[in-house]
């Protein structure tokens, strides 16, 4: 289920570290109070990762209750964005890259030069 993002309207990644011992209420509290988002937003999935990069938790409101998913990969790890302590909205293609172990936030992104003639 977590490999396919086609059923989700919005996808949020909780950047940084999350204590994965938390359950539904704890993760919903992070979404509501730390990120100022609505955990009851239908078809919006929220992803969390602890210090070990081989497991994630996902929280999804289905309209009649929460679905808590836990995934541990046996081979490889997730490239989780750690630098920012906020919820990062990602696209379906970024989600698929994340599930395949690719990095979705570059550590040193390439930026457009403002005055390229003065750099030489």
ABEGO torsion letter per residue (X at the ends): XAABAAABABBBBBBEBBBAABBAAAAAAAAAAAAGBBAABBGBBBBBBBABAABBBBBBBAGAEBBBBBBBBABEBBBBBAABBBBBBBBAAAAAAAAAGBBABBABBBBBBABAAAAX
